[in-house]
Amino acid sequence: MTAVLCDMDGVIVSSEAHWKRHESEDIYPATVPDQEVPPEETTGMYYREIYDYLDDNYGAAISREEFLELFEEAGRQIYGEEAEIVAGVPELLRDVRAEGNSVSLVTSSPHHWIDVVLDRFDLEDDFDAIVSAADVERGKPAADVYERAAELAGEDPTDCIAIEDSTNGASAAKAAGAFTIGFTGVHNDIDRSIPDVVAEDVAELRERLLERL
């Protein structure tokens, strides 16, 4: 049995473009006025850690509480209304589980956003474990979430396969030692030098994943 550790945003659901829009149009202009923050800098990071990143690198003009409320409002809209399932990915993961492998969700999103996604798209029974950045000391790009997911799966991280769409996420998976597939089927912001292989679409993701199992 192999443990497959799968990111949510940009892999299971097509939420990243919506996050970029909310960040570039609303959240970051309010947080760091007159500063240009490339959205890919923070893609994949835990939103509660993004405030510190912005404050350290750009200087925040609003309080942490105001920033978090902006993110919470955006999250309610994105996961409750705007994001869509990435066609073919849930079916692929179900096939992987049917062959006796475990599949865990490993995400920077907090549990209340994860729950909306699982309920909205009927995914409640599709994962053996769920690990959020809220469960560990450090979010992506640190290795903590992947190390925790491997522990729950009863595997060494080096025996796990991670699926990630972002540079920060792939960095976290590689830091843990997992074989990492970079998925660009939703967007193409990942630094391709980080994952072990890259899958351009769901068909190629299936091929890359199955050849490792």
C-alpha positions as CSV (number, residue, x, y, z in Angstrom):
1,M,0.0,0.0,0.0
2,T,1.2,3.5,-0.8
3,A,0.0,6.7,0.9
4,V,-1.1,9.4,-1.6
5,L,-1.1,12.9,0.0
6,C,-3.1,15.4,-2.0
7,D,-3.5,19.1,-1.9
8,M,-7.0,20.6,-2.1
9,D,-6.8,24.1,-3.7
10,G,-5.7,23.9,-7.3
11,V,-5.9,20.0,-7.3
12,I,-9.3,19.0,-5.9
13,V,-11.1,22.3,-6.5
14,S,-10.3,25.2,-8.8
15,S,-10.1,27.9,-6.2
16,E,-6.7,29.5,-6.8
17,A,-7.8,31.8,-9.6
18,H,-10.6,33.1,-7.3
19,W,-8.1,33.5,-4.5
20,K,-5.8,35.5,-6.8
21,R,-8.7,37.8,-7.7
22,H,-9.8,38.4,-4.2
23,E,-6.2,39.0,-3.1
24,S,-5.2,41.3,-5.9
25,E,-8.5,43.3,-6.0
26,D,-9.5,43.5,-2.3
27,I,-7.3,41.9,0.3
28,Y,-3.7,43.0,-0.6
29,P,-4.6,46.5,-1.6
30,A,-6.2,47.0,1.8
31,T,-3.3,45.3,3.6
32,V,-0.3,46.8,1.8
33,P,-1.6,49.9,-0.1
34,D,0.5,51.0,-3.1
35,Q,2.5,47.8,-3.1
36,E,2.4,45.1,-5.8
37,V,2.3,41.6,-4.3
38,P,2.5,38.9,-6.9
39,P,-0.2,36.4,-5.8
40,E,2.0,33.4,-6.5
41,E,4.3,34.5,-3.6
42,T,1.6,33.4,-1.1
43,T,-0.2,30.7,-3.1
44,G,-0.3,27.6,-0.9
45,M,0.5,29.3,2.3
46,Y,-1.7,29.2,5.4
47,Y,-3.7,32.4,5.5
48,R,-3.0,33.1,9.1
49,E,0.7,33.1,8.3
50,I,0.3,35.3,5.2
51,Y,-0.2,38.4,7.4
52,D,3.2,38.0,8.9
53,Y,4.8,37.5,5.5
54,L,3.2,40.6,4.1
55,D,4.0,42.7,7.2
56,D,7.6,41.5,7.2
57,N,8.2,42.1,3.5
58,Y,5.8,45.0,2.6
59,G,4.6,46.5,5.9
60,A,0.9,46.0,6.8
61,A,-1.4,49.0,7.0
62,I,-4.3,47.1,8.8
63,S,-4.4,44.9,11.9
64,R,-4.2,41.2,11.9
65,E,-7.9,41.0,12.9
66,E,-9.0,43.1,9.9
67,F,-6.8,41.1,7.6
68,L,-8.2,37.8,8.8
69,E,-11.8,39.0,8.4
70,L,-11.0,39.9,4.8
71,F,-9.7,36.4,4.2
72,E,-12.7,34.8,6.0
73,E,-15.2,36.7,3.8
74,A,-13.3,35.7,0.7
75,G,-13.2,32.1,1.8
76,R,-16.9,32.0,2.4
77,Q,-17.5,33.2,-1.2
78,I,-14.9,31.0,-2.8
79,Y,-15.7,27.7,-1.2
80,G,-19.4,28.2,-0.9
81,E,-20.1,29.6,-4.3
82,E,-17.2,30.2,-6.7
83,A,-14.8,27.2,-6.7
84,E,-15.6,24.2,-8.8
85,I,-14.5,20.6,-8.6
86,V,-11.6,19.7,-10.9
87,A,-13.2,17.1,-13.1
88,G,-11.6,13.7,-13.0
89,V,-9.5,14.2,-9.9
90,P,-12.0,12.8,-7.3
91,E,-12.5,9.8,-9.6
92,L,-8.8,9.2,-9.9
93,L,-8.4,9.3,-6.1
94,R,-11.3,6.9,-5.7
95,D,-9.6,4.5,-8.1
96,V,-6.4,4.8,-6.1
97,R,-8.1,3.9,-2.9
98,A,-10.0,1.1,-4.5
99,E,-6.6,-0.5,-5.2
100,G,-5.8,-0.5,-1.5
101,N,-3.8,2.7,-1.2
102,S,-4.6,5.4,1.3
103,V,-5.4,8.9,0.2
104,S,-5.1,11.9,2.5
105,L,-6.0,15.6,2.1
106,V,-3.1,17.9,3.0
107,T,-4.0,21.5,2.7
108,S,-3.3,25.0,4.0
109,S,-7.0,25.7,4.2
110,P,-8.6,25.6,7.7
111,H,-11.0,22.9,8.6
112,H,-14.2,25.0,8.3
113,W,-13.3,25.7,4.7
114,I,-12.4,22.1,4.1
115,D,-15.8,21.0,5.5
116,V,-17.6,23.3,3.0
117,V,-15.7,21.7,0.1
118,L,-16.3,18.1,1.3
119,D,-20.0,18.8,1.9
120,R,-20.6,20.8,-1.3
121,F,-19.0,18.3,-3.6
122,D,-19.9,15.1,-1.7
123,L,-16.3,14.1,-0.8
124,E,-16.8,13.3,2.9
125,D,-15.9,9.6,2.4
126,D,-13.0,10.0,0.0
127,F,-10.1,10.6,2.3
128,D,-8.5,8.4,5.0
129,A,-7.1,11.5,6.8
130,I,-7.3,15.2,6.6
131,V,-4.5,17.5,7.7
132,S,-4.8,21.3,7.7
133,A,-2.0,23.8,8.3
134,A,-4.1,24.7,11.4
135,D,-3.1,21.3,12.9
136,V,0.7,21.9,12.9
137,E,3.2,24.4,14.0
138,R,4.2,25.7,10.6
139,G,2.3,25.8,7.3
140,K,3.6,25.3,3.8
141,P,6.4,25.7,2.6
142,A,7.5,24.0,5.9
143,A,7.3,20.2,5.9
144,D,5.1,19.9,8.9
145,V,1.7,19.2,7.2
146,Y,3.3,16.4,5.1
147,E,5.2,14.9,8.0
148,R,1.9,14.8,10.0
149,A,0.0,13.3,7.1
150,A,2.6,10.6,6.6
151,E,2.5,9.8,10.3
152,L,-1.3,9.4,10.2
153,A,-0.9,7.1,7.2
154,G,1.6,5.0,9.1
155,E,4.2,5.7,6.4
156,D,7.6,7.3,6.2
157,P,7.3,10.5,4.2
158,T,9.8,9.1,1.7
159,D,7.4,6.3,0.9
160,C,4.5,8.8,0.1
161,I,3.4,10.5,-3.1
162,A,2.4,14.1,-2.9
163,I,0.3,16.0,-5.5
164,E,0.8,19.7,-5.4
165,D,0.0,22.7,-7.6
166,S,2.0,25.5,-6.0
167,T,5.6,26.3,-5.4
168,N,5.0,26.6,-1.6
169,G,3.1,23.3,-1.5
170,A,5.7,21.4,-3.6
171,S,8.5,22.8,-1.4
172,A,6.7,21.5,1.7
173,A,6.2,18.0,0.2
174,K,9.8,17.9,-1.0
175,A,11.1,19.1,2.4
176,A,9.3,16.2,4.0
177,G,10.9,13.8,1.5
178,A,7.8,12.8,-0.4
179,F,7.9,12.0,-4.2
180,T,6.1,15.0,-5.5
181,I,4.0,15.4,-8.6
182,G,3.4,19.0,-9.7
183,F,-0.1,19.4,-11.2
184,T,-0.6,22.3,-13.6
185,G,-4.0,21.3,-14.9
186,V,-5.8,24.2,-13.1
187,H,-3.1,26.9,-13.3
188,N,0.6,27.1,-14.1
189,D,2.3,29.0,-11.3
190,I,4.5,26.2,-9.9
191,D,8.3,26.3,-10.0
192,R,8.8,23.2,-12.1
193,S,12.3,22.6,-10.7
194,I,10.8,21.6,-7.4
195,P,8.5,18.6,-8.0
196,D,10.0,15.3,-9.2
197,V,7.6,15.2,-12.2
198,V,4.9,17.5,-13.6
199,A,1.5,16.5,-14.9
200,E,-0.1,19.0,-17.3
201,D,-3.7,17.6,-17.0
202,V,-5.7,15.0,-15.2
203,A,-4.9,12.3,-17.7
204,E,-1.2,12.8,-17.2
205,L,-1.7,13.0,-13.5
206,R,-3.3,9.6,-13.6
207,E,-0.4,8.3,-15.6
208,R,2.2,9.8,-13.3
209,L,0.5,8.6,-10.2
210,L,-0.3,5.1,-11.3
211,E,3.3,4.5,-12.5
212,R,4.5,5.2,-8.9
213,L,2.0,2.9,-7.1
